[in-house]
């Protein structure tokens, strides 16, 4: 069992790295699908069948459809010509590396102090009853706070998208249609 867990963990880790390093956005999306599948397989090995089903149905299914739909709607040739690297990119790489190192240290220190109850090996982790009992007894306050934060973020995103669409509509009605750029002007944007 450990062999398969390590195998799926390596597949998930390598495909996650491929998601952020591929220049072709469709290839990155397919590697993201592989990452979701590997995480779902690890949930099955950890006897969390409900989490595995949610992972496959919600993330590998619905979220990937939304990602692919968004990719197809974006004008990729124009987006690829835009400058992708700027002065802040090196700072972002350093901060991401330090954050990853901090997470590895915190996780290893936290797991060294972790003590499981004696009957933990016999109790299933991912059943609907176990998840519901944990969410609505021990973790009800963090669960509700997370739902309020997600709701506020969704309402804010909808409001911003609506305001942007209204501003663009007002700008187009005042200025008329935008003039077409020549290939020389497009090269200057790069």
RAVENPE-V790729 format. One line per field, one symbol per residue. ss: DSSP state (H for helix, E for strand, L for the rest). phi: phi as a letter, one per 30 degrees, with the letter a starting at -180 (. if undefined). burial: # if it has 24 or more other C-alpha atoms within 12 Angstrom, else .. A space follows every 10 residues. Layout:
ss: ???
phi: ???
burial: ???
This chain:
ss: LHHHHHHHHH HHHHHHHHHH HLLLHHHHHH HHHHHHHHHH HHHHHLLLHH HHHHHHHHHH HHHHHHHHHH HHHLLHHHHH HLLLLLHHHH HHHHHHHHHH HHHHHHHHHH HHLLLLLLLL LLLLLLLHHH HHHHHHHHLH HHHHHHHHHH HHHHHHHHHH HHHHHHHHHH HHHHHLLLLL LLHHHHHHHL
phi: .ddddddddd dddddddddc cddddddddd dddddddddd ddddddicdd ddddeddddd cddddddddd ddddddeddd dddcbbdddd dddddddddd dddddddddd ddcdbdddcd dcddccdedd dddddcbdcd dddddddddd dddddddddd dddddddddd ddddcidddd cdeddddddd
burial: .......##. ##..##.##. ....#..### ########## ######.### ######..## ...#...... .......... .......... .......... .......... .......... ....##.... .......... .......... .......... .......... .......... ..........
